Amino acid sequence: MSVQGAVMVPHPPLIIPEVGRGQEQGISSTVKAYRRAMERLASWRPDTVVVLSPHTVMYLDYFHISPGKEAEGSFARFGAGQVKVRAVYDAEFARKLSREAERVRVLAGTLGERDPRLDHGTMIPLWFLDPYLPEYRVVRIGLSGLPLTAHYRLGQCIQKAARELGRRVAVVASGDLSHRLKEDGPYGFQKEGPEYDQRVMEVMGKADFGQLLDFSEGFCEKAAECGHRSFVIMAGALDCLDVEAERLSYEGPFGVGYGVCVYEAKGENPSRDFLRQQEEKEAARRKIRRLEEDTYVRLARHTVEHYIRTGKRLEAPDWLPQEMKERRAGVFVSLKEDGQLRGCIGTIAPVRESLAQEIISNAVSAATQDPRFSAVREDELDRLVYSVDVLGEPEEIASLAELDVKRYGVIVSRGSRRGLLLPDLEGVDTAEEQVAIAKRKAGIPADAQDVRLERFQVVRHL
């Protein structure tokens, strides 16, 4: 037994008649497609239904699997408290999945539950499923801030757990598409909104799941998508399986995209190992990148690799140019893994005796002391991508009009608080956004006007 198939479905509360009170008629195609999808899922006679929800507990670096024997929820927060949904959990599957994730170093488990009640991202699919499948157990899993590749690996763990337990499993990838399709929608309009919906529906309609891993974090953020990580976990659960894909519907009348697709497993297909293919592509890119990296980036990489493997700081190598041994400047060292930030530490002004020592010190700190992340592990080293920003002298400016997010970084100061943001960052398109983020980093209130603004240029080494 293993994964029998999966469905991709949205979760707009108004699709429930007691909530929508007629509005659900505006997405009648989605309602019809939802029923067809759940009827198909029920035909696979699953023992366990794994629901992937963006609205249950979510952590930056951990996948939460709901613990316990059962849970219930209602639509009270949407004005329909009389509509309730109950789920009986497959606790054995949850334990097995946690152990399998631990084995492959994916951080997942049943710790850290904040609210046992079912969320609407889980309840809506189960509300549609219950009339067709009266008895089944549920595994509810939240998403995380980890890279897309980690979400795919968790999906692979779902498939492995299903096989080892002898379960017939169906996966429900719950998630809306973009929330930025219309000016009068909940989040307004962004051109990336319809672009995301068109692109993701093409990918999902063909079950070309490898392309899901090529969506950049910046693009997804601008599109304000909801379900991409759910879809990636689902793809991992269907890893190396042939699937019959059927695109049932797509609508977006309220400014939010709703897509419904069904995937029925049809046997093994080793060529559909999309994560391995992605890792091979990334390895080839890193190899080319290393051949092209300049002295600054090479020093940062050698520093991190030496420190993680030996626990000792690298001495400045002989092959460094004289400028790096004599010049002083502030430096930021950034690490990325699978396209996501893995660490970034820097100095606004020089504190070491040379540029080389500044890079060495900040590279070690970026890898081991960034409070947002755990320390880099040795098994991650080959996947890291480095950049080094050498800061120019800051100059005070009178207003945001003197900023250019592509050309200048910004320093925002208020009393002893000081926040910095580098220029030309993905997802930061305006001076207002740039200053707001710098304020937030410094702990300065967003509405504070009595701030000092400085701009600076950088030389970015990639």
C-alpha positions in Angstrom: 0.0 0.0 0.0 1.1 3.6 -0.6 -0.1 6.9 -1.8 -3.1 6.3 -4.0 -3.4 9.9 -5.2 -3.8 13.5 -4.3 -6.0 16.6 -4.8 -5.2 20.2 -5.0 -8.0 22.3 -3.5 -8.6 25.9 -2.2 -10.2 26.8 1.1 -12.3 30.0 0.8 -14.7 30.0 3.9 -17.5 31.5 1.7 -17.6 28.2 -0.2 -19.5 26.8 2.9 -23.2 27.9 2.3 -23.8 28.9 5.9 -20.8 31.3 5.6 -21.2 32.4 2.0 -24.9 33.0 2.2 -25.2 33.1 -1.5 -21.7 34.3 -2.3 -20.6 30.8 -3.0 -22.7 30.9 -6.2 -20.0 33.3 -7.5 -17.5 30.3 -7.6 -20.0 27.6 -8.7 -17.3 26.0 -10.9 -15.0 25.6 -7.9 -17.9 24.1 -5.9 -18.6 21.5 -8.6 -14.9 20.7 -9.1 -14.5 20.3 -5.4 -17.2 17.7 -5.2 -15.8 15.9 -8.2 -12.3 15.9 -6.6 -13.5 14.5 -3.3 -15.6 11.9 -5.0 -12.5 10.7 -6.9 -10.5 10.7 -3.7 -13.1 8.6 -1.9 -13.0 6.1 -4.8 -9.4 5.3 -3.9 -10.7 4.0 -0.5 -7.9 5.6 1.6 -7.4 4.5 5.1 -5.7 7.8 5.9 -6.1 11.3 4.5 -3.1 13.6 4.9 -4.2 17.2 4.9 -1.5 19.9 4.2 -2.8 23.2 5.6 -1.2 26.7 5.5 -3.5 27.7 8.4 -2.6 25.3 11.1 0.5 25.8 13.3 3.4 27.1 11.2 7.1 27.5 12.3 10.0 29.0 10.5 12.2 25.9 10.8 9.9 23.0 11.7 6.9 21.1 10.3 4.1 20.6 12.9 2.2 17.4 12.7 -1.0 17.6 14.8 -0.8 15.2 17.9 -3.5 13.3 19.7 -6.5 11.1 18.9 -8.9 13.6 17.4 -9.8 17.2 16.9 -12.8 19.4 16.1 -13.4 22.9 14.7 -16.2 25.2 13.7 -16.7 28.1 11.4 -17.6 30.4 14.3 -15.0 33.0 13.3 -16.8 33.2 10.0 -20.2 33.6 11.5 -21.3 30.0 11.2 -20.5 28.4 14.6 -23.2 25.8 14.0 -21.1 24.2 11.2 -18.6 21.9 12.7 -16.0 19.4 11.4 -14.4 16.5 13.3 -11.3 14.6 12.5 -10.1 11.3 13.9 -6.3 11.3 13.8 -4.0 8.5 12.6 -1.6 8.8 15.6 0.4 5.8 14.4 1.0 7.4 11.0 2.0 10.7 12.7 4.6 8.9 14.9 6.0 7.0 11.9 6.2 10.1 9.8 8.0 12.0 12.5 10.6 9.2 12.8 11.1 9.0 9.0 11.5 12.8 8.8 14.1 12.7 11.6 16.0 9.9 9.7 16.4 12.2 6.7 17.1 15.3 8.8 13.8 17.1 8.0 12.7 18.9 11.2 9.1 17.7 11.8 7.1 16.3 14.7 4.2 16.7 17.0 5.7 19.1 19.5 4.7 22.8 19.7 0.9 22.6 19.3 -0.7 26.0 20.1 -4.4 25.3 19.4 -5.8 21.8 18.9 -8.9 23.1 17.0 -9.1 22.4 13.3 -8.3 25.3 11.0 -10.4 26.3 8.0 -7.6 25.1 5.6 -8.3 21.6 7.0 -12.0 21.8 7.7 -13.2 22.9 4.2 -11.6 19.9 2.4 -13.0 17.5 5.1 -16.4 19.1 4.9 -16.5 18.3 1.2 -15.0 14.8 1.7 -17.3 13.6 4.5 -20.4 12.8 2.4 -18.3 10.6 0.1 -16.0 8.9 2.6 -17.7 8.1 6.0 -14.7 6.5 7.7 -11.1 7.5 7.5 -8.3 8.9 9.6 -6.5 12.2 9.3 -2.9 13.4 9.5 -2.8 17.2 9.7 0.5 18.9 8.8 1.4 22.6 8.8 3.9 24.3 6.5 7.2 25.9 7.4 9.6 28.6 6.4 12.1 26.0 5.3 13.2 25.8 1.6 10.9 24.2 -0.9 13.3 21.3 -1.2 12.6 20.5 2.5 8.9 20.5 1.8 9.4 18.0 -1.0 11.5 15.8 1.2 8.7 15.8 3.8 6.3 14.6 1.0 8.8 11.8 0.3 8.6 10.9 4.0 4.8 10.7 3.7 5.1 8.2 0.9 7.7 6.1 2.8 5.6 6.0 6.0 2.5 4.9 4.0 4.4 2.0 2.4 6.0 0.9 5.7 2.6 1.0 7.5 0.7 -0.6 4.7 -1.7 2.3 4.5 -3.8 3.4 1.6 -3.1 7.1 1.7 -4.6 10.1 -0.1 -3.1 13.6 0.1 -5.0 16.9 0.2 -2.9 19.9 -0.7 -5.1 22.7 0.7 -4.2 26.2 -0.6 -5.5 29.2 -2.4 -3.4 30.7 -5.2 -2.6 34.4 -5.5 -4.5 36.9 -3.3 -3.5 39.8 -5.5 -5.6 39.4 -8.7 -7.7 42.6 -8.4 -7.5 46.1 -7.0 -10.6 45.5 -5.0 -9.4 42.1 -3.7 -8.3 41.5 -0.1 -4.7 42.5 -0.9 -5.0 44.7 -3.9 -3.4 44.0 -7.3 0.1 43.0 -8.1 1.2 41.9 -11.6 2.8 38.9 -10.1 -0.6 37.7 -8.9 -2.1 36.7 -12.3 1.3 35.7 -13.5 1.6 33.2 -10.6 -1.8 31.8 -11.1 -1.3 31.2 -14.8 2.1 29.6 -14.3 1.1 27.4 -11.4 -2.0 26.1 -13.1 0.0 25.2 -16.2 2.4 23.3 -14.0 -0.3 21.6 -11.9 -2.5 20.8 -14.8 0.4 18.8 -16.4 1.7 17.4 -13.0 5.1 18.8 -14.0 6.0 19.1 -10.3 9.7 19.7 -10.8 8.8 23.3 -12.0 7.3 24.0 -8.6 10.8 24.1 -7.2 11.8 26.8 -9.6 9.4 29.4 -8.2 11.5 32.0 -6.4 10.6 33.1 -2.9 10.4 36.8 -4.0 8.0 36.0 -6.8 5.7 33.9 -4.5 5.8 36.6 -1.9 4.8 39.3 -4.4 2.0 37.1 -5.7 0.8 36.6 -2.0 0.1 33.0 -2.8 -1.1 30.7 -0.1 -0.7 27.1 -1.1 2.6 26.7 -2.9 4.3 24.8 -0.1 1.3 22.5 0.2 1.6 21.7 -3.4 5.3 21.0 -3.1 4.8 18.6 -0.2 2.1 16.9 -2.3 4.5 16.6 -5.2 7.0 14.9 -2.8 4.4 12.4 -1.7 3.9 11.5 -5.4 7.7 11.2 -6.0 8.6 8.6 -8.6 5.0 7.8 -9.3 3.2 8.0 -12.6 0.0 10.1 -12.1 -3.0 10.7 -14.2 -3.6 14.5 -13.8 -6.9 16.2 -14.3 -7.3 20.0 -14.1 -10.9 20.5 -13.0 -11.3 24.2 -12.5 -9.8 27.6 -12.0 -11.6 30.8 -10.8 -10.6 34.1 -9.3 -13.7 36.4 -9.2 -13.0 37.8 -5.7 -9.4 38.7 -6.3 -8.1 35.3 -5.0 -7.2 32.4 -7.2 -8.9 29.0 -6.6 -7.6 26.0 -8.5 -8.7 22.3 -8.3 -6.8 19.4 -9.7 -6.8 15.7 -9.2 -3.8 13.3 -9.4 -4.4 9.5 -9.4 -1.3 7.3 -8.9 -0.8 4.8 -11.7 2.4 2.9 -10.7 6.1 3.5 -10.4 8.0 5.9 -12.7 11.6 6.5 -11.6 12.0 9.3 -14.1 9.6 11.5 -12.0 12.3 12.0 -9.2 12.0 15.7 -9.4 14.0 16.5 -6.3 17.0 14.6 -7.5 16.8 16.4 -10.9 16.6 19.7 -9.1 19.6 18.9 -6.9 21.6 17.9 -10.0 20.8 21.2 -11.7 21.7 23.2 -8.6 24.9 21.3 -8.2 25.9 22.1 -11.8 25.1 25.8 -11.2 27.1 25.8 -8.0 30.1 24.3 -9.8 30.0 27.0 -12.5 29.5 29.6 -9.8 32.6 28.4 -7.9 34.7 28.5 -11.1 33.6 32.1 -11.6 33.7 33.4 -8.0 36.0 36.2 -7.2 38.5 36.5 -4.3 36.0 38.0 -1.9 33.5 35.2 -2.3 36.2 32.5 -2.3 37.5 33.9 1.0 34.1 33.8 2.6 33.4 30.2 1.4 36.8 28.9 2.5 36.3 30.6 5.8 32.9 29.0 6.5 34.0 25.5 5.2 37.2 25.6 7.3 35.4 26.8 10.5 32.5 24.3 10.2 34.9 21.4 9.6 37.6 22.2 12.1 36.1 24.7 14.6 39.0 27.0 13.9 39.1 30.4 12.2 40.9 30.6 8.9 44.1 32.6 8.8 44.2 35.1 6.0 45.5 33.1 2.9 48.6 34.1 1.0 46.7 34.3 -2.2 44.8 37.4 -1.2 45.5 40.7 -3.0 47.3 43.4 -1.1 44.2 45.6 -1.2 42.3 43.1 1.0 45.1 43.0 3.5 45.4 46.7 3.8 42.0 48.3 3.1 39.3 48.6 5.8 35.6 48.7 5.2 32.3 47.5 6.6 31.3 44.2 5.1 28.1 42.0 5.0 28.4 38.3 4.3 25.3 36.5 3.1 24.6 32.8 2.8 21.8 31.2 0.9 20.6 27.6 0.6 18.2 26.4 -2.0 17.4 30.0 -2.8 16.6 31.0 0.7 18.6 33.1 3.1 20.6 30.9 5.5 22.5 33.6 7.4 23.6 37.2 7.0 25.9 39.2 9.4 27.8 42.3 8.7 29.4 45.5 10.1 28.3 49.0 9.1 31.8 50.3 9.7 35.1 48.4 9.9 36.0 46.9 13.2 38.9 44.7 12.1 42.3 45.6 11.0 41.7 44.7 7.3 39.0 43.9 4.8 40.1 40.3 4.8 39.7 40.0 8.5 36.3 41.7 8.3 35.2 39.1 5.8 36.6 36.2 7.8 34.9 37.4 11.0 31.5 38.1 9.5 31.5 34.9 7.4 31.9 32.8 10.6 29.2 34.9 12.3 26.8 34.5 9.3 27.2 30.8 9.4 27.0 30.3 13.2 25.6 33.3 15.0 22.7 34.7 13.0 19.9 34.5 15.6 17.3 33.7 12.9 18.9 30.4 12.0 20.6 27.4 13.6 24.3 27.0 12.9 25.3 25.7 9.5 25.9 21.9 9.4 28.7 20.2 7.5 26.3 18.4 5.3 24.9 21.8 4.1 28.2 23.2 2.9 28.0 22.0 -0.7 24.6 23.6 -1.1 25.5 27.1 0.2 25.8 30.1 -2.1 27.7 33.2 -0.9 27.7 36.9 -1.5 29.9 39.6 0.0 28.9 43.3 0.2 31.6 45.8 0.8 30.0 49.0 2.1 30.9 52.5 1.0 30.9 55.5 3.4 27.3 56.4 4.5 26.0 59.9 3.8 23.0 61.6 5.5 20.0 62.3 3.4 16.9 64.5 4.1 14.1 62.3 2.7 13.2 59.1 1.0 13.3 60.9 -2.3 17.1 60.6 -2.2 16.9 56.8 -2.0 17.1 54.3 -4.9 16.5 50.7 -3.7 18.6 49.3 -6.5 21.5 51.6 -6.0 21.6 52.6 -2.3 21.3 50.8 1.0 19.8 52.6 3.9 20.6 53.1 7.6 17.8 54.3 9.9 18.7 55.6 13.3 16.7 56.8 16.3 18.6 57.3 19.5 20.8 54.2 20.1 18.8 52.1 17.7 20.1 51.6 14.2 18.9 49.4 11.4 20.4 48.7 8.0 19.1 47.2 4.8 21.3 46.4 1.8 20.4 47.6 -1.7 19.0 45.6 -4.5 17.2 42.9 -2.5 14.6 40.6 -4.0 11.1 41.6 -2.9 12.1 45.2 -1.9 10.9 47.5 -4.6 10.3 50.9 -3.0 12.1 53.3 -0.7 9.2 53.1 1.7 9.5 49.3 1.9 13.3 49.6 2.4 13.0 52.1 5.3 10.1 50.1 6.9 12.2 46.9 7.0 15.2 48.8 8.4 13.0 50.3 11.1 11.7 46.9 12.0 15.2 45.4 12.2 16.2 48.2 14.6 13.0 48.0 16.7 12.0 51.5 15.7 8.2 52.0 15.6 6.9 52.0 12.0 5.2 55.4 12.4 8.3 57.1 14.0 9.2 60.2 12.0 12.1 61.5 14.2 14.6 59.2 12.5 18.0 59.9 10.8 18.4 58.5 7.3 21.7 57.6 5.7 22.3 56.0 2.4 25.3 54.1 1.2 26.5 52.2 -1.9 28.0 48.8 -2.0 30.2 46.7 -4.2 28.5 43.3 -4.3 30.6 40.2 -4.9 28.7 37.1 -6.0 
